[in-house]
Amino acid sequence: GTAGTAEPLTAYLSQMAAPTLSFESFRRARATVEDFARSYFPLHRVPVDAFLNFMDVLYFVEASLYEADERNEASVEARPDGSIRSRESLSAQLGSTCRQTLEDCAHREPAWMAMVDLLKARGLLDSNVRRLLEDGLEYWALERRLCAAPLEASVAEAQRALSLKSFDYRVLNRLMYQLRGAPYDEPMIACMHEAELLVEIEDDLKDYGKDVARNSFNIYRVYAREYRERAAEEMAAFIAQIEERYLKFRAAAMDEGLLAAHIARNEEQSSAGPAMAPSTGRWEIPVPILDEEPLRRLSAGVARVPLLFVPPGSTCGVGSEEVPSARCNRLHE
């Protein structure tokens, strides 16, 4: 692998007298790293039971990202004036060409600084990993602004947030190539980028009712506000575009064996539509909520958000089939 020299690693270790990560960050990282190993290791032609060979770097990096994410979420919740930014103010800030560097964040966040120092010391912080980590900084800044005004984002801004959200998986994936001493497989990386977008859309669709009740950012809320009754149709068209790119990149990246392993993992999770999971994947797009306040009032008095209606026989995406009935929501922390 690319371990770097002993001197910078020794210097890094000498700075680690104080802990930087909470138990909660490690707990949250566990499920993500397990999912990464089960989903991405086969694409590296690495058995999942070889995880211990890579665990130290992958787990530490993901836990560090969760620690920084917790600080970001806390800063959103602690917004002092509770105000909603004006449309012009939000657009001006989101359209800014200013982009934080790793060094901009390091002096404010000990966990982030420790992670960056480790990657430098191990010779793992190349231009690709740096760019992806800076994507994460952009995503967190965007998330803070969109959480302050969840219905003030444009469709383009919502799509940008979606495109950045899985940056942690992309960081771990690039690190795996380096830890293996292998060159980057750019066609495979491009394929998984599209797969990650589909998974993020699936999560937002399943969390739509909860996010309306909590007044949280969700890409489908933006579509519902922008397109009203046509929201499901427009979301289906957006999904179809991503599925087409995914299938194109997948054909270029995967041989028969890799494709079989990838599809099998997707089927285990009934993952993100029929393009990814032909047997079990389904897209279920709820009817858009055109007046959200009644749902919020109703949700405030019950322990569980009421289920949203998904039209029987609705279709969506490339190669999709009719959906016989609605399913309930699931995860992505």
Phi, psi and chi 1 to 4 in degrees:
 res  aa     phi    psi   chi1   chi2   chi3   chi4
   1 GLY       - -171.8      -      -      -      -
   2 THR  -107.3   76.7   54.0      -      -      -
   3 ALA   -80.4  -16.5      -      -      -      -
   4 GLY    79.2 -178.4      -      -      -      -
   5 THR   -87.4  162.8   62.7      -      -      -
   6 ALA   -69.0  -32.2      -      -      -      -
   7 GLU   -63.2  -52.6  -69.8   79.1    5.7      -
   8 PRO   -63.5  -32.4   13.4  -23.3      -      -
   9 LEU   -67.7  -40.0 -174.2   56.6      -      -
  10 THR   -63.3  -41.3  -58.3      -      -      -
  11 ALA   -63.5  -39.1      -      -      -      -
  12 TYR   -63.2  -46.4  160.0   73.6      -      -
  13 LEU   -62.8  -31.7  -67.6  172.7      -      -
  14 SER   -68.6  -19.5   70.1      -      -      -
  15 GLN   -89.5   -2.9  -59.3  169.6    8.1      -
  16 MET   -99.3   32.0  -68.6  -57.7  -65.9      -
  17 ALA   -67.2  -31.9      -      -      -      -
  18 ALA  -102.2  137.7      -      -      -      -
  19 PRO   -69.1  149.6   25.5  -33.5      -      -
  20 THR  -121.6   -9.7   59.9      -      -      -
  21 LEU  -120.1  140.4  -59.3  176.0      -      -
  22 SER   -88.3  160.7   66.6      -      -      -
  23 PHE   -60.6  -37.6  173.8   78.7      -      -
  24 GLU   -60.6  -37.7 -179.9   64.4   11.4      -
  25 SER   -65.5  -41.2  -65.1      -      -      -
  26 PHE   -66.2  -39.3  -82.7  106.6      -      -
  27 ARG   -62.0  -46.0 -173.4 -165.8   67.2   79.5
  28 ARG   -66.9  -34.9  -66.6  176.7   68.2 -168.0
  29 ALA   -68.9  -26.9      -      -      -      -
  30 ARG   -57.3  -49.9 -179.7 -175.8   61.5 -165.9
  31 ALA   -65.9  -38.2      -      -      -      -
  32 THR   -66.0  -45.0  -60.6      -      -      -
  33 VAL   -67.3  -37.0  175.2      -      -      -
  34 GLU   -63.0  -45.4  178.4 -176.1   -2.7      -
  35 ASP   -62.8  -40.7  178.2   61.7      -      -
  36 PHE   -60.1  -46.1  173.8   80.1      -      -
  37 ALA   -62.1  -44.6      -      -      -      -
  38 ARG   -71.0  -30.7  -65.7 -174.3 -177.1  -80.7
  39 SER   -91.8  -34.2  -60.2      -      -      -
  40 TYR  -105.6  -29.8  -73.5   71.5      -      -
  41 PHE   -56.3  -43.7  -85.6   33.1      -      -
  42 PRO   -59.1  -31.0  -25.9   35.8      -      -
  43 LEU   -74.3  -18.5  -55.4 -179.0      -      -
  44 HIS   -91.5    1.7  -73.1  -94.8      -      -
  45 ARG    57.2   38.7  -56.0 -176.1 -169.1  -84.6
  46 VAL  -117.5  127.9  172.8      -      -      -
  47 PRO   -65.3  146.7   21.5  -30.9      -      -
  48 VAL   -62.8  -30.2  174.7      -      -      -
  49 ASP   -74.2   -0.4   60.1   10.9      -      -
  50 ALA   -88.3    9.4      -      -      -      -
  51 PHE   -54.8  -38.2  170.4   69.3      -      -
  52 LEU   -60.1  -24.7  -68.3  176.8      -      -
  53 ASN   -68.4  -21.3  -64.7  -28.9      -      -
  54 PHE  -120.9   -2.7  -51.0   96.8      -      -
  55 MET   -59.7  -40.4 -178.1 -175.6   74.3      -
  56 ASP   -60.0  -49.5   51.3   -7.0      -      -
  57 VAL   -71.0  -47.4  172.2      -      -      -
  58 LEU   -62.3  -44.4  -61.1  180.0      -      -
  59 TYR   -69.6  -42.6 -158.4   16.1      -      -
  60 PHE   -63.8  -43.5 -179.9   76.7      -      -
  61 VAL   -64.5  -46.3  167.6      -      -      -
  62 GLU   -65.7  -40.6 -174.0   63.9   26.4      -
  63 ALA   -64.5  -36.8      -      -      -      -
  64 SER   -64.5  -39.4  -62.7      -      -      -
  65 LEU   -67.1  -39.2  -66.0  175.1      -      -
  66 TYR   -65.0  -38.4  -91.8  113.7      -      -
  67 GLU   -60.9  -46.0 -174.5   75.7   20.2      -
  68 ALA   -65.7  -35.6      -      -      -      -
  69 ASP   -65.0  -39.7 -177.5   53.9      -      -
  70 GLU   -61.5  -40.2  -73.7  177.9    9.9      -
  71 ARG   -64.9  -39.2  -58.1  -71.5 -177.4   91.6
  72 ASN   -64.5  -44.3 -176.8   66.6      -      -
  73 GLU   -63.3  -38.9  -70.0  176.5   -4.6      -
  74 ALA   -63.7  -37.1      -      -      -      -
  75 SER   -68.8  -29.7   72.1      -      -      -
  76 VAL   -69.3  -46.5  171.5      -      -      -
  77 GLU   -67.4  -27.8  -65.2  166.9   -0.7      -
  78 ALA   -91.7   13.0      -      -      -      -
  79 ARG   -52.6  117.3 -176.4  173.7  172.6   81.1
  80 PRO   -66.8  -40.1   22.6  -32.1      -      -
  81 ASP   -97.4  -10.5   58.2    5.3      -      -
  82 GLY    64.3   13.0      -      -      -      -
  83 SER   -79.5  159.4   62.2      -      -      -
  84 ILE  -105.3  130.3  -66.3  179.3      -      -
  85 ARG   -68.9  153.0  -58.7  174.8 -166.6  -90.4
  86 SER   -71.1  157.8   69.9      -      -      -
  87 ARG   -56.5  -41.9  178.3   81.9 -153.6  119.6
  88 GLU   -67.1  -41.5  -67.2   76.8   15.6      -
  89 SER   -63.9  -44.5  172.8      -      -      -
  90 LEU   -63.2  -46.1 -175.6   67.1      -      -
  91 SER   -61.9  -40.4  -68.6      -      -      -
  92 ALA   -62.4  -41.7      -      -      -      -
  93 GLN   -72.9  -41.3  -67.7 -170.8   51.6      -
  94 LEU   -68.6  -27.9  -67.0 -179.1      -      -
  95 GLY   -86.4   -0.5      -      -      -      -
  96 SER   -64.5  142.3  170.2      -      -      -
  97 THR   -84.3   -4.7   57.5      -      -      -
  98 CYS   -69.0  127.0 -179.6      -      -      -
  99 ARG  -132.6  127.7  178.8  174.4  159.4  100.7
 100 GLN   -67.5  146.0  -77.6 -171.6  -56.2      -
 101 THR   -99.2  168.3   67.6      -      -      -
 102 LEU   -58.3  -38.8  -59.0 -170.0      -      -
 103 GLU   -68.8  -30.4  -69.3   73.4   18.4      -
 104 ASP   -60.2  -36.0  -68.7  -27.1      -      -
 105 CYS   -88.5  -27.1 -178.0      -      -      -
 106 ALA   -58.5  -40.8      -      -      -      -
 107 HIS   -73.1  -14.3   71.2  -79.2      -      -
 108 ARG   -98.7  -19.3  -59.2 -166.8  -54.6  -90.3
 109 GLU  -131.6  103.4  178.4   49.4   62.5      -
 110 PRO   -58.4  -41.5  -23.9   32.9      -      -
 111 ALA   -64.2  -41.0      -      -      -      -
 112 TRP   -63.2  -44.8 -176.3  -89.3      -      -
 113 MET   -61.5  -42.8  179.5  173.0   64.9      -
 114 ALA   -63.6  -40.0      -      -      -      -
 115 MET   -64.5  -47.5  176.4 -168.2   66.2      -
 116 VAL   -61.6  -42.3  171.2      -      -      -
 117 ASP   -62.3  -40.7  -74.2  -13.1      -      -
 118 LEU   -63.1  -46.1  171.3   69.0      -      -
 119 LEU   -63.0  -39.8  -66.4  176.1      -      -
 120 LYS   -62.8  -45.4  -72.4  179.3  177.9  177.0
 121 ALA   -64.5  -32.7      -      -      -      -
 122 ARG   -88.8    1.9  -66.0  -70.9  -63.8  -90.9
 123 GLY    70.7   26.1      -      -      -      -
 124 LEU  -103.5   -8.0  -61.9  169.9      -      -
 125 LEU   -91.0   72.8 -171.6   63.0      -      -
 126 ASP   -84.9 -177.5   68.2    2.6      -      -
 127 SER   -64.7  -30.2   60.4      -      -      -
 128 ASN   -71.4  -45.6  -69.5  -76.2      -      -
 129 VAL   -65.5  -40.6  173.2      -      -      -
 130 ARG   -59.1  -46.5  170.7  179.4  -75.9  -87.1
 131 ARG   -60.7  -41.1  172.5 -179.7   52.1   79.8
 132 LEU   -68.9  -38.6  -69.8  169.3      -      -
 133 LEU   -65.4  -37.4  -71.1  171.7      -      -
 134 GLU   -70.7  -28.0  -69.6  174.2   -5.0      -
 135 ASP   -59.2  -39.9  -79.5   -9.4      -      -
 136 GLY   -63.2  -41.9      -      -      -      -
 137 LEU   -61.7  -41.2  -65.3  178.1      -      -
 138 GLU   -63.2  -42.7 -179.2 -176.3   -9.2      -
 139 TYR   -61.4  -44.9  172.1   70.6      -      -
 140 TRP   -64.2  -40.2  -74.7  -29.9      -      -
 141 ALA   -64.1  -41.3      -      -      -      -
 142 LEU   -65.7  -41.6 -177.8   54.5      -      -
 143 GLU   -60.4  -42.8 -178.4 -176.1   41.1      -
 144 ARG   -59.3  -44.0  -72.7 -167.4  -62.6  -89.4
 145 ARG   -70.4  -39.8  -66.7 -169.7  -74.1  -90.6
 146 LEU   -71.4  -32.5  -63.9 -177.5      -      -
 147 CYS   -68.4  -30.6  -75.3      -      -      -
 148 ALA   -70.6  -26.5      -      -      -      -
 149 ALA  -146.1   72.0      -      -      -      -
 150 PRO   -63.8  -23.2   19.8  -31.6      -      -
 151 LEU  -104.3   13.0  -73.3  179.7      -      -
 152 GLU   -98.8   -6.6  -65.6  -63.3  -50.2      -
 153 ALA   -77.1  146.8      -      -      -      -
 154 SER   -81.9  168.1   69.7      -      -      -
 155 VAL   -60.8  -40.7  169.7      -      -      -
 156 ALA   -62.7  -40.6      -      -      -      -
 157 GLU   -66.8  -40.1  -68.7  160.7   -9.5      -
 158 ALA   -64.4  -40.2      -      -      -      -
 159 GLN   -66.7  -34.9  -69.7  175.9   -5.3      -
 160 ARG   -64.2  -44.5  176.5   60.7  178.2  167.7
 161 ALA   -60.2  -43.1      -      -      -      -
 162 LEU   -60.7  -40.8 -177.9   83.4      -      -
 163 SER   -66.9  -22.8   73.9      -      -      -
 164 LEU   -95.1  -17.1  -63.7  169.1      -      -
 165 LYS   -62.1  -36.5 -167.5  171.8 -176.8 -179.7
 166 SER   -89.3   27.6  -70.3      -      -      -
 167 PHE   -58.9  -30.7   76.4   92.2      -      -
 168 ASP   -66.0  -41.6   57.8  -28.9      -      -
 169 TYR   -62.1  -36.9  -83.7   77.8      -      -
 170 ARG   -70.0  -36.1  -66.7  162.9 -164.6  157.7
 171 VAL   -63.2  -50.3  168.4      -      -      -
 172 LEU   -59.3  -38.0  -62.3 -177.8      -      -
 173 ASN   -65.8  -45.1 -162.5   27.3      -      -
 174 ARG   -62.9  -39.9  -66.5  -84.7 -178.1  177.2
 175 LEU   -63.1  -37.1  -69.0  176.7      -      -
 176 MET   -60.4  -42.3  -92.3  -62.7  -66.6      -
 177 TYR   -59.5  -43.8  -75.5  103.9      -      -
 178 GLN   -68.1  -42.9  -65.6 -167.5   60.8      -
 179 LEU   -64.0  -29.0  -67.9  168.6      -      -
 180 ARG   -82.6  -10.0  -68.3  171.4   46.1 -130.1
 181 GLY    70.8   27.8      -      -      -      -
 182 ALA  -109.0  149.9      -      -      -      -
 183 PRO   -70.3  155.4   26.0  -34.3      -      -
 184 TYR   -64.3  134.7  -69.6  139.9      -      -
 185 ASP   -96.6   89.5 -176.2  -16.6      -      -
 186 GLU   -64.1  -38.6  -64.3  -63.6  -12.5      -
 187 PRO   -60.0  -39.6  -26.8   36.5      -      -
 188 MET   -67.6  -41.3 -177.9   68.5   74.9      -
 189 ILE   -62.6  -40.2  -70.4  169.9      -      -
 190 ALA   -64.7  -40.5      -      -      -      -
 191 CYS   -61.3  -46.5  169.7      -      -      -
 192 MET   -70.6  -27.2  -66.6  -48.5  -65.3      -
 193 HIS   -59.6  -44.6 -177.7  -83.5      -      -
 194 GLU   -68.3  -38.8  -56.5  -56.4  -34.3      -
 195 ALA   -60.7  -40.2      -      -      -      -
 196 GLU   -63.7  -37.6  -69.5  149.7    4.9      -
 197 LEU   -62.4  -42.2  -66.8 -179.9      -      -
 198 LEU   -64.1  -40.0  -66.7  171.6      -      -
 199 VAL   -64.9  -40.9  170.8      -      -      -
 200 GLU   -65.1  -39.3  -65.4  -66.6   -1.8      -
 201 ILE   -63.6  -44.2  -68.4  172.5      -      -
 202 GLU   -57.4  -44.2 -179.2 -174.6   47.1      -
 203 ASP   -61.0  -43.2  -71.3  -18.6      -      -
 204 ASP   -66.5  -38.4  -91.8   16.1      -      -
 205 LEU   -64.5  -40.6  -68.3  175.9      -      -
 206 LYS   -73.2  -27.8  -69.2 -179.3  176.2 -179.8
 207 ASP   -94.9    6.6  -73.4  -16.9      -      -
 208 TYR   -55.7  -50.3  175.6   54.1      -      -
 209 GLY   -61.2  -43.0      -      -      -      -
 210 LYS   -64.8  -39.1  -70.5 -170.9  -69.6 -175.4
 211 ASP   -70.9  -33.6  -72.9  -20.9      -      -
 212 VAL   -64.0  -45.5  168.3      -      -      -
 213 ALA   -62.1  -36.5      -      -      -      -
 214 ARG   -90.0   -4.2  -64.6 -179.6  -59.3 -154.0
 215 ASN    57.4   44.0 -162.4   27.8      -      -
 216 SER  -101.0  159.1  -60.7      -      -      -
 217 PHE   -67.1  137.9  171.2   74.1      -      -
 218 ASN  -156.3  131.6 -179.7  -58.0      -      -
 219 ILE   -60.5  -34.1 -169.6  170.9      -      -
 220 TYR   -71.8  -27.2 -168.7   52.9      -      -
 221 ARG   -61.7  -40.2  -72.0 -172.7   72.8 -163.6
 222 VAL   -64.8  -43.4  178.5      -      -      -
 223 TYR   -62.2  -41.0  -89.1   67.8      -      -
 224 ALA   -63.5  -39.3      -      -      -      -
 225 ARG   -71.9  -38.0 -170.3 -157.4   73.3 -120.7
 226 GLU   -77.7  -42.9 -175.6   75.9   15.8      -
 227 TYR  -107.6   -9.0  -63.1  113.7      -      -
 228 ARG    55.7 -124.4  -52.3  -65.8  -71.8  171.0
 229 GLU   -62.5  -20.8  -68.9   84.2   -3.8      -
 230 ARG   -91.0    9.4  -65.0 -170.3  -61.1  108.3
 231 ALA   -60.1  -45.3      -      -      -      -
 232 ALA   -63.4  -40.8      -      -      -      -
 233 GLU   -63.2  -43.1  178.0 -175.1  -12.2      -
 234 GLU   -69.5  -38.0  -66.5  -67.5  -24.0      -
 235 MET   -64.8  -40.4  177.4   56.6   68.0      -
 236 ALA   -60.8  -39.9      -      -      -      -
 237 ALA   -66.1  -40.7      -      -      -      -
 238 PHE   -62.9  -45.2  179.2   53.5      -      -
 239 ILE   -60.3  -42.8  -70.1  169.6      -      -
 240 ALA   -61.4  -37.7      -      -      -      -
 241 GLN   -62.3  -43.7  -68.0  171.7    5.0      -
 242 ILE   -67.9  -41.1  -60.3  171.5      -      -
 243 GLU   -61.2  -39.5  -74.1 -176.8  -38.7      -
 244 GLU   -62.0  -43.4  -72.6  176.1   -2.8      -
 245 ARG   -65.6  -42.5  -64.6 -163.9  -57.6  -93.9
 246 TYR   -58.1  -48.7  161.9   75.1      -      -
 247 LEU   -64.7  -37.3  -68.4  172.1      -      -
 248 LYS   -64.2  -49.1  174.4 -176.0  174.8 -178.6
 249 PHE   -67.7  -36.3  -68.7  141.2      -      -
 250 ARG   -63.5  -40.3 -168.8  179.6   75.3 -177.9
 251 ALA   -62.6  -33.8      -      -      -      -
 252 ALA   -79.6  -24.7      -      -      -      -
 253 ALA   -98.5  -29.4      -      -      -      -
 254 MET  -115.7  131.8  -62.7 -172.5 -169.3      -
 255 ASP   -82.4 -178.0   59.5   25.1      -      -
 256 GLU   -60.1  -41.6 -174.6  174.9  -20.8      -
 257 GLY   -66.8  -45.6      -      -      -      -
 258 LEU   -64.3  -40.3  -71.3 -178.6      -      -
 259 LEU   -62.4  -41.9  179.0   59.9      -      -
 260 ALA   -62.2  -43.3      -      -      -      -
 261 ALA   -66.1  -41.3      -      -      -      -
 262 HIS   -64.6  -46.5  177.0   61.5      -      -
 263 ILE   -65.4  -40.0  -66.4  -65.6      -      -
 264 ALA   -60.5  -42.0      -      -      -      -
 265 ARG   -66.0  -41.2  173.6   60.2  176.9  165.8
 266 ASN   -62.2  -40.9  -64.6  -16.4      -      -
 267 GLU   -65.4  -35.0  -63.0  -72.1    9.3      -
 268 GLU   -54.9  -36.2  -76.8  178.9   18.3      -
 269 GLN  -101.4    5.5  -59.2  174.8  -57.6      -
 270 SER    46.7   51.8  -59.2      -      -      -
 271 SER   -83.6  122.0 -176.1      -      -      -
 272 ALA    46.7   49.1      -      -      -      -
 273 GLY    91.0  167.0      -      -      -      -
 274 PRO   -71.4  -19.7   24.1  -33.5      -      -
 275 ALA   -65.3  -37.9      -      -      -      -
 276 MET   -87.8  -38.4  -72.9 -173.9   63.7      -
 277 ALA  -129.7   87.2      -      -      -      -
 278 PRO   -58.4  -33.0  -24.2   33.3      -      -
 279 SER   -87.6  -37.4  -62.7      -      -      -
 280 THR  -116.3  -14.2   60.0      -      -      -
 281 GLY   -76.9  133.5      -      -      -      -
 282 ARG  -140.5  144.9  -63.8  -69.3 -176.7  -87.7
 283 TRP   -99.0  127.0  -72.4  111.1      -      -
 284 GLU  -126.8  105.2  -62.9 -178.9   -7.5      -
 285 ILE  -102.5  116.6  -55.7  179.0      -      -
 286 PRO   -65.3  156.5  -17.4   29.6      -      -
 287 VAL   -60.9  131.2  171.2      -      -      -
 288 PRO   -63.9  141.9   22.2  -32.6      -      -
 289 ILE   -89.3  108.3  -58.5  170.0      -      -
 290 LEU   -84.4  -22.2  -55.5 -176.8      -      -
 291 ASP  -129.4  102.7 -177.0    2.6      -      -
 292 GLU   -80.8  -25.9  -65.1 -177.2  -16.1      -
 293 GLU   -60.2  -42.0 -167.7   54.7   36.4      -
 294 PRO   -58.8  -38.9  -27.5   36.9      -      -
 295 LEU   -65.0  -39.9  178.5   64.9      -      -
 296 ARG   -63.9  -41.5  -87.6 -165.2  -74.1  -84.5
 297 ARG   -64.7  -42.5  -72.9 -161.5  -60.0  -93.2
 298 LEU   -64.5  -42.5  179.6   61.2      -      -
 299 SER   -67.1  -28.4  -58.3      -      -      -
 300 ALA   -65.1  -23.2      -      -      -      -
 301 GLY  -101.8    3.8      -      -      -      -
 302 VAL  -129.9  159.9  -62.8      -      -      -
 303 ALA   -78.1  -21.7      -      -      -      -
 304 ARG  -130.1  137.4 -176.3  175.4  179.5 -179.6
 305 VAL   -64.4  132.4  176.2      -      -      -
 306 PRO   -58.2  144.3  -21.7   31.3      -      -
 307 LEU   -65.8  144.6  -66.9  178.2      -      -
 308 LEU   -96.6  152.7  -59.1 -179.6      -      -
 309 PHE   -81.7  130.7  178.1   65.8      -      -
 310 VAL  -115.1  119.5  177.8      -      -      -
 311 PRO   -58.9  129.0  -19.3   30.4      -      -
 312 PRO   -60.1  143.3  -19.8   31.0      -      -
 313 GLY    76.3    7.1      -      -      -      -
 314 SER   -69.0  148.1   62.1      -      -      -
 315 THR  -126.2  156.1   60.4      -      -      -
 316 CYS  -163.7  138.9  171.4      -      -      -
 317 GLY    88.9  176.1      -      -      -      -
 318 VAL   -73.3  128.6  172.6      -      -      -
 319 GLY    65.7   21.4      -      -      -      -
 320 SER   -77.0  157.8   62.2      -      -      -
 321 GLU  -116.6  171.5  -58.8  171.9   -1.3      -
 322 GLU   -64.2  142.7  -73.6 -164.0   -9.6      -
 323 VAL   -99.8  113.6 -179.6      -      -      -
 324 PRO   -72.5  -29.4   25.0  -33.0      -      -
 325 SER  -158.6  166.6   62.0      -      -      -
 326 ALA   -82.6  148.0      -      -      -      -
 327 ARG  -112.4  168.1  -72.8 -174.3  -35.6 -148.0
 328 CYS   -92.4  176.1  -69.3      -      -      -
 329 ASN   -80.0  157.8  -58.9  -24.0      -      -
 330 ARG  -142.8 -169.3   99.9  158.9  156.2   50.7
 331 LEU   -77.8 -175.4   76.3   99.6      -      -
 332 HIS   154.7  102.8 -173.6   59.8      -      -
 333 GLU   -65.1      -  -74.0 -170.7   52.1      -
